[in-house]
Amino acid sequence: MEKTKVNLKKGYVEVYDFGEIKLHAYQTNDLMYDESYILENKDNVLLIEFPAFYDNLQEFETYVKGIGKNIVGKVFSDHPNGGTIFKDVKGYASEGTIKSMKEGTIHNLVTGFEQSFGGTFAKEYHEITDTLKDNKENIGGFELNITYHDENIEIEFPQIGCVYTHMLGHDCHSIVAGEGHADVIISQLKKYKGKGYNFVLSSHYTPETLKDVDTKIAYLE
């Protein structure tokens, strides 16, 4: 696997070439260290999560368009805001994410961030046109294995041996809501180890390895 880095005005993109599929990991360098992802095959690109601030949205849009391929969809788990760009692209989310946008954690966070960050925070939601199910999906040649959680999803990308979750952060912030929640996270991380993923992708960190998973398990334990 080859890795290259593309520096942008504010953030940067790390490109991982798995052969038939490339993973573009966009680090926003915003206040929350947000990360968004682009999958690219020979014909299409698929967008996973979006930046949360307007200045990042502009350079993210320019970068995606620069790839020059058909955009087959945008997939959301935890960050369905930033909806001022790619409005004509199909939006995919789970029932839990859709509900959370209306009355749950996502709604509360977006409302709070809008007040905290004022006019810099991209509060507009993307339109969700297609509901993801708790099963296997194929969007434009990209295989996704979806696992439902209450208000978000976990996404396995078997073609590149990666999995997306909201947070891992082996040496930075994460949300651990007590001992019971820690046990759940440990179990989840041990599952990742058992499957031997290349990377764990998250919304608030660059792609992390199974060594990083070990670090997080040790911390939680």
N, C-alpha and C positions, 0 to 999 in steps of 0.2 A: 504494500500500500504506500503510495506516494502522498506527501503532504506539502502544500504550498501556502503562502500567506499573502493576502492582498490588503494593503493599508488603504483605508478610506479617510475622509476628512475628519470624522469623529471616531468611528469604530474601525473594526478590521474584520476580515473574513479568512478563516482557515479552511482550505479545500482538501478533502480527503478523497483520493481516487481509489475506489474499490474495483475498478475495471468497467463493468457495464453500468455502474451507478457511481456518481460522485455525491459526496455530502459537503455542502457549503455551510459552515457554522459561523454565523454573524454575531460577533460580540459588539454590543452597542456602546460600551463605555459610558453608560448612563449611571444615574445615582443608585440604581438597583442592580447593576451589573447584569442586565437582561441579555438573554441569548435567543436568537431565532435561527431556524434551520431551513435549508433548501435542498431538496433531493433533485438530482438531474440524471436522466437517462438519455438515450440517443435522440428521442423525439420531444420529451416533455420535462417540465419541472413541477414539483409539488412543494408548497410552502407550509411549514410547521411553526405555528405561533408567530406573533408579530411584535415589533418594538412598541414601547409604551409612550414614547415622546415624539413630537412632531418633527424635530430635526433629524432624528434617526429614521423616521418613516421616509423622508425625502431621499436619503442616500441608500436606504434599503430598496426602495422602488427603482432607483437608477441602476443599482447593481443587478437586480433580478432581470430587468429589461435588457441589460447588457449581455446576459447569457444568450438571449435571442431564440428562446424556444417557447413552445406552447405551454401556458400555465393551466394545468388541469384541475387545480383545486388548492384550497387553503384549509388546513386542519387545525382545530383549536381544542385545547384541553383546559388551560388556566388563563390564557391571555387573549381573549377574543375582542379586545379593544384595538384602537389604531385603524378604525374602519374608513379612513378617508382615502385610502389607496386600494387599487385592484378591486373596485366595487363590482365589476362584471364577472369576477371569478367565483365559481361555486364555493360555498362555505360549508365545511363539515364539522359537526360537534356531536357529542353524546347527549342523551336526554338529561343527564345530571348536570352537564355544563350549561345547557340551555336554561334549566331551572335556576342554576346558580347565578346566571346573568340577570335574571328577573328579581330574585328575592333571597339569594344566598351569599356565600363568601365573595364571589366575584363582584356582585352588585355592591356589596359593602366596601370592598377594597377600591373599586373604581370611584365610588362616591367620595371616599376619604382622600384618595390621591388627587382627585380633581380639586378638592378644597386645599390640599397641602401644597400642590405644585402649580396651581393656577392655570394660566393659559399655555403652559408648556406641555401639559399632560394630554395625550390623545385619548379623550374620553369616549369617542364615538365607537359603538359596537359594529362589528361586521354582521352582515345579514347571513344567517344560517339557512342554507337552502336544502341541505341533506343531513339526515340524522344518522350518525354512526351507531351501529349495533355492537353488542358484546360478542364479537366473532371476528372472522377474517374478512378483510376488504382488499380490493384491488382497484387503485385509482391511477389510470394512465400508465399501467405497467409497474406501479409501485405496490408491493405487498405490505399490508399492515395487519398485525394481529392486535385487536383491541381488547383490553381488559377494563371493565367498568369499575369505578369507585363512586362514592356518593355524589361528589360534585366535580369530578374530573375523570380522566382516563390515563391508562398506561398504554404505550404503543410500542410494540416490537416491530422492528424492520428486519425480517429474516434474511433478506437478500444481502444485507451488509453487516449482519450480526450486531445490531445496536438496539437499544431500548430507550424510550423517552419516559421520564418521570418528572414531576414538577421540580423537586429539589433533591440533590445529593449533597454537594458542597462539603468535601472531605476536610477542608480547612477554612470554611467561611460560614456565614449564617445559614441556618435552616430552622424549620418550625417543628418542634417536638413538644406535643401537648400532653406531657406526663409520661409515667412509666409504661402504661398500656400502649400508648402510641409508639413509644420507643421499641417495644417488643414487636409491634406490627412492622415497623421500618426494618428492624433487624431481619425478620423473616423474609421480607421482600428483597433485601439486599443479598441474602444467602441464596435466594432463588436466582438472582442475576449471576452469582458466582457459579452455581450449578450448571447454568446454560452457557457459560464461557463467552460472554459477549465481548466484542471488540471495544465498545464504548458504552457508557451510560450518558445519555444526553439529558440536559435539564434546562430549565428556563433561566437559571441564575448562575451558570458556570460554563466554562468551556468544556468540551467532551472529556469525561473522566474514565479512567481505566479500572480494571478489577483490583489493582493494587490500591487505588483510591477507595474502592468499596471496602477493602480490608481495614483501611484507616478509619472509615466511618463506623463500621461495625464495632471496632475496638473502642472507639469513643462512646458509642451508645451503650455498650455493655458496661 
